[in-house]
Structures are given as structure tokens and as C-alpha cells.
Amino acid sequence: MKSLFTSILFVVASIMPAHADTLTIAMVGDIMMGTTFPSQMLPANNGNDLFVDAKDLLLKADLAVGNLEGTLCDGGKSTKGTGKNSYAFRTPTSYAHHLKDVGFDFLSMANNHANDFGLEGIESTERCLKEQGILYSGIEGRIESAVIERKGKKIGLCAFGHNSYTIKHLNLERVGNIVDDLVSRCDIVIVSFHGGAEGRDKCHLPQGSETFLGENRGSLRQLAHFCIDHGADIVYGHGPHVMRAVEVYNNRFIAYSLGNFCTPYNVNLTGISGHAPLMVVTIGDDGAFIKGDVHPMIQTRGIGPRHDKTGSVIRQLKMLSESDIPHSQAIIDEKGHIRMKK
């Protein structure tokens, strides 16, 4: 009888949803695996080696998220012309499986390259991500948010950008409505944003709004705090093409820019522009920050992210965080561990 009872308990336990006290979220910045426009610039081995140093970390996390910088499409007409300074990214649709193979669950489309090949490019990208089972959001009038379940928890995700075709983070009323809706339906809420001025001289997080190329790129401190005040648990940013500070605010994690992650072509990768951090954050089942770890990587042209053996990525992030957000609730040590201040 005892043996039968034990067997029944085992069967019941095996079919019950898994719950856990913690969740791990892996976050990266811009991903553009290669482009066929205006000429073919694609990595060796059909891109199979791009994420070789990051794959295990991404797959191990309960959830992996990032920013898809560009389109997944094979045709279409560029919306940015063909001039020397007209950057349009068109990654072959055959590369879409790489994103699923390394564990990405959600990718932001709210950036200034999602519309590089117009509606045809947007629809092709969405179709590719759907085929791979990867969630996405961020384009105005299309997918506003997404929900995924992990360890018995509903996780809501949304993405905002500064371009006219994105769901704009400058419209705080709209941002608040979307975050509020996710908070009402989910246990955990994660917000992505594409914002801030661009360039290696823009690594420091300013106070107030930023302008770049005559465009308002947002007040990112205000945006991140606004989202958390509305109930978001993690806010991560990208857009400047360099890392920016990280912060723990009201026991919730913020990364103001994760920079470039996998952008082997047509993006400056010299010096700090090649820093490619992979951030893994552990949160409680209430969304509160427990700890974080910076897995430092560096890019070189045509290769993708590789382990940083110089220590420069962690030193840079530590310096930026201490300089720009001295009142953060957390600190970064020399090994890239992020912990709450005592």
C-alpha cells in the first residue's frame, strides 16, 4: 500500500506545474546577425558559430530576451536609400533558427531598424519569429505585448522605441496603460526600450531628455522609474550602441543600455563599442531583485560575441554605474557580480 501511495504521489507531482522561488532572466542588447544589403556581409559557416560562447548561458536561464536590430527578410526595398550613410539591415530568413537554437524567448522590434524594408520586412520578421516560437512586440498597431509562462509564473513583456512606427516611450500615458495591463494579468513584467543618443561618447547616462539627429530620444531615467513605479519588475534598454549604467531601484533591476551584442557587420565595434555584456539577473517570485551577474563578452568584425579575457567590460560597467547612479541599491564587484548594498 505504501509503495502504491508513493507511486501516486510521484505521478501527481510530475504533472503539476513547476513552481520556484526564483527566476533567472538573461538579457542582451542589439542583435543583427549579418546583412545582404547593400552587399552581402554574412559570417562564416552560415552563422552557426555566432553565439557559441553565449549559447549555454542563454539556454540555462529561465527566460532569454534581447533586441532584434533589423529585419529577417530576403527581399523588399530599403526605406533608407543606398547612400554611404544609409544603414539598412536585412538578415536572411534562413538565420532565424539561430535565435531559437540559443534560447531566445522574446525579442524587441521597437527600434530604428525594424522598418528598414517597410511593411514587407516587418511582416517577414514577424513570420520568422512566429515560426521559431519566439515572442515579440513593439511595432505600433501590431503586437502590443506578449505573455509567457515559466515555472508556474506568467511573465508579461513589452517593448517601446523612439521611432514613429514603434510604440513610443515618449508617450508615458500609453506606456503606463500597457504596463498596467500586463501587471493586472501577470506575475512578473519585463519592459524593453530602445532610446538614448548614439555613439561611443554617449556611454554616460544624462539627466533629462536626450536628443540625437534632431530627434527626442527620451528621458530614460524617468522612463525606467516610471515603468517600475507602475509595477514592472525589470527594465532593460539598448540603442546607444554602448553599455550604460545598471541600477536597482525600489528593489527592481534596470539596465540603461546593454549595447551591441551580436552585430558582426556595419556597426562600429572598436573599443567600448565592441563590449557585449550578457546580463543574467535572478529575481524572486515577487519580481524583486536578488542578484545579477555580468558575463562579459567582446565582439570583433564577422565573429560575434566572445568571452572578454581582458576585464575591460566589467571595469567599464562598474565605472559607469558608480559614476552615473551612485544612489543605486546595488553594487558591482570586480568579477561582475551585482549585489544589494548592505
Residue, then its C-alpha position, 0 to 999 in steps of 0.5 A: m500500500k505504501s509503495l502504491f501511495t508513493s507511486i501516486l504521489f510521484v505521478v501527481a507531482s510530475i504533472m503539476p506545474a513547476h513552481a520556484d522561488t526564483l527566476t533567472i532572466a538573461m538579457v542582451g542588447d542589439i542583435m543583427m546577425g549579418t546583412t545582404f544589403p547593400s552587399q552581402m556581409l554574412p559570417a562564416n559557416n552560415g552563422n552557426d558559430l555566432f553565439v557559441d560562447a553565449k549559447d549555454l548561458l542563454l539556454k540555462a536561464d529561465l527566460a532569454v530576451g534581447n533586441l532584434e536590430g533589423t529585419l529577417c527578410d530576403g527581399g523588399k526595398s530599403t526605406k533608407g536609400t543606398g547612400k554611404n550613410s544609409y544603414a539598412f539591415r536585412t538578415p536572411t530568413s534562413y538565420a532565424h533558427h539561430l535565435k531559437d537554437v540559443g534560447f531566445d524567448f522574446l525579442s524587441m522590434a521597437n527600434n530604428h531598424a525594424n522598418d528598414f524594408g517597410l511593411e514587407g520586412i516587418e511582416s517577414t520578421e514577424r513570420c520568422l519569429k512566429e515560426q521559431g516560437i519566439l515572442y515579440s512586440g513593439i511595432e505600433g498597431r501590431i503586437e502590443s505585448a506578449v505573455i509567457e509562462r515559466k515555472g508556474k509564473k506568467i511573465g508579461l513583456c513589452a517593448f517601446g522605441h523612439n521611432s514613429y512606427t514603434i510604440k513610443h516611450l515618449n508617450l508615458e500615458r500609453v506606456g503606463n496603460i500597457v504596463d498596467d495591463l500586463v501587471s493586472r494579468c501577470d506575475i512578473v513584467i519585463v519592459s524593453f526600450h530602445g532610446g538614448a543618443e548614439g555613439r561611443d561618447k554617449c556611454h554616460l547616462p544624462q539627466g533629462s531628455e536626450t536628443f540625437l539627429g534632431e530627434n527626442r530620444g527620451s528621458l530614460r531615467q524617468l522612463a525606467h522609474f516610471c515603468i517600475d513605479h507602475g509595477a514592472d519588475i525589470v527594465y532593460g534598454h539598448g540603442p546607444h550602441v554602448m553599455r550604460a549604467v545598471e541600477v536597482y531601484n525600489n528593489r527592481f533591476i534596470a539596465y540603461s543600455l546593454g549595447n551591441f551584442c551580436t552585430p558582426y557587420n556595419v556597426n562600429l565595434t572598436g573599443i567600448s563599442g565592441h563590449a557585449p555584456l550578457m546580463v543574467v539577473t535572478i529575481g524572486d517570485d515577487g519580481a524583486f531583485i536578488k542578484g545579477d551577474v555580468h558575463p562579459m563578452i567582446q565582439t570583433r568584425g564577422i565573429g560575434p560575441r566572445h568571452d572578454k579575457t581582458g576585464s575591460v567590460i566589467r571595469q567599464l560597467k562598474m565605472l559607469s554605474e558608480s559614476d552615473i547612479p551612485h544612489s543605486q541599491a546595488i553594487i558591482d564587484e570586480k568579477g561582475h557580480i551585482r549585489m544589494k548594498k548592505 
